[in-house]
């Protein structure tokens, strides 16, 4: 799975509004790693996408054990296309 595949999943999720890392893990079909859950891997992708300007943090919602961050795609994240 490439980063662009994950960004495409973010774009699809964003059509419904704000989303979380668990939402992204399901949409992108991210598999559990050796030491990380699928949700943790999706959260790491979202952290990168925040630094790159593709998504922004929009607050938190209560989860089962801790708070879960909500994200929203930016105009740049919606329109970005990689160069050949």
Contact map, one row per residue, 1 for C-alpha under 8 A:
111011000000000000000000000000000000000000000000000000000000000000000000000000000000
111111000000000000000000000000000000000000000000000000000000000000000000000000000000
111111100000000000000000000000000000000000001000000000000000000000000000000000000000
011111110000000000000000000000000000000000000000000000000000000000000000000000000000
111111111000000000000000000100000000000000000000000000000000000000000000000000000000
111111111100000000000000000100000000000000001000000000000000000000000000000000000000
001111111110000000000000000000000000000000000000000000000000000000000000000010000000
000111111111000000000000000000000000000000000000000000000000000000000000000000000000
000011111111100000000001001100000000000000000000000000000000000000000000000000000000
000001111111110000000001000000000000000000000000000000000000000000000000100000000000
000000111111111000000000000000000000000000000000000000000000000000000000100011000000
000000011111111100000000000000000000000000000000000000000000000000000000000000000000
000000001111111111100011001000000000000000000000000000000000000000000000000000000000
000000000111111111100000000000000000000000000000000000000000000000000001100000000000
000000000011111110000000000000000000000000000000000000000000000000000000000000000000
000000000001111111000000000000000000000000000000000000000000000000000000000000000000
000000000000111111100000000000000000000000000000000000000000000000000001000000000000
000000000000110111110000000000000000000000000000000000000100000000000111100000000000
000000000000110011111011000000000000000000000000000000000000000000000111000000000000
000000000000000001111111000000000000000000000000000000000000000000011110000000000000
000000000000000000111111100000000000001101100100000000000000000000011100000000000000
000000000000000000011111110000000000011001100000000000000000000000000000000000000000
000000000000100000111111111000000000000000000000000000000000000000000000000000000000
000000001100100000111111111110000000001001000000000000000000000000000000000000000000
000000000000000000001111111111100000011011000000000000000000000000000000000000000000
000000000000000000000111111111000000000000000000000000000000000000000000000000000000
000000001000100000000011111111000000000000000000000000000000000000000000000000000000
000011001000000000000001111111000000000000000000000000000000000000000000000000000000
000000000000000000000001111111100000000000000000000000000000000000000000000000000000
000000000000000000000000111111110000010011000000000000000000000000000000000000000000
000000000000000000000000100011111000110000000000000000000000000000000000000000000000
000000000000000000000000000001111101110010000000000000000000000000000000000000000000
000000000000000000000000000000111111110010000000000000000000000000000000000000000000
000000000000000000000000000000011111000000000000000000000000000000000000000000000000
000000000000000000000000000000001111100000000000000000000000000000000000000000000000
000000000000000000000000000000011111110110000000000000000000000000000000000000000000
000000000000000000000000000000111011111110000000000000000000000000000000000000000000
000000000000000000000100100001111001111111000000000000000000000000000000000000000000
000000000000000000001101100000000000111111100000000000000000000000000000000000000000
000000000000000000001000000000000001111111110000000000000000000000000000000000000000
000000000000000000000000100001011001111111111000000000000000000000000000000000000000
000000000000000000001101100001000000011111111100000000000000000000000000000000000000
000000000000000000001100000000000000001111111110000000000000000000000000000000000000
000000000000000000000000000000000000000111111111000000000000000000000000000000000000
001001000000000000000000000000000000000011111111100000000000000000000000000000000000
000000000000000000001000000000000000000001111111110000100000000000000000000000000000
000000000000000000000000000000000000000000111111111000000000000000000000000000000000
000000000000000000000000000000000000000000011111111100000000000000000000000000000000
000000000000000000000000000000000000000000001111111111100000000000000000000000000000
000000000000000000000000000000000000000000000111111111111000000000000000000000000000
000000000000000000000000000000000000000000000011111111000000000000000000000000000000
000000000000000000000000000000000000000000000001111111000000000000000000000000000000
000000000000000000000000000000000000000000000000111111110000000000000000010110000000
000000000000000000000000000000000000000000000000111111110000000000000000111111000000
000000000000000000000000000000000000000000000100110011111000000000000011110010000000
000000000000000000000000000000000000000000000000010011111100000000000011110000000000
000000000000000000000000000000000000000000000000010000111110000000001111000000000000
000000000000000001000000000000000000000000000000000000011111000000001111000000000000
000000000000000000000000000000000000000000000000000000001111100000001110000000000000
000000000000000000000000000000000000000000000000000000000111110000111100000000000000
000000000000000000000000000000000000000000000000000000000011111000111100000000000000
000000000000000000000000000000000000000000000000000000000001111101110000000000000000
000000000000000000000000000000000000000000000000000000000000111111110000000000000000
000000000000000000000000000000000000000000000000000000000000011111100000000000000000
000000000000000000000000000000000000000000000000000000000000001111100000000000000000
000000000000000000000000000000000000000000000000000000000000011111110000000000000000
000000000000000000000000000000000000000000000000000000000001111111111000000000000000
000000000000000000011000000000000000000000000000000000000001111001111100000000000000
000000000000000000011000000000000000000000000000000000001111100000111110000000000000
000000000000000001111000000000000000000000000000000000001111100000011111000000000000
000000000000000001110000000000000000000000000000000000111110000000001111100000000000
000000000000010011100000000000000000000000000000000000111100000000000111110000000000
000000000110010001000000000000000000000000000000000001110000000000000011111011000000
000000000000000000000000000000000000000000000000000011110000000000000001111111000000
000000000000000000000000000000000000000000000000000001000000000000000000111111100000
000000000000000000000000000000000000000000000000000011000000000000000000011111110000
000000100010000000000000000000000000000000000000000011100000000000000000111111110000
000000000010000000000000000000000000000000000000000001000000000000000000111111110000
000000000000000000000000000000000000000000000000000000000000000000000000001111111000
000000000000000000000000000000000000000000000000000000000000000000000000000111111100
000000000000000000000000000000000000000000000000000000000000000000000000000000111110
000000000000000000000000000000000000000000000000000000000000000000000000000000011111
000000000000000000000000000000000000000000000000000000000000000000000000000000001111
000000000000000000000000000000000000000000000000000000000000000000000000000000000111
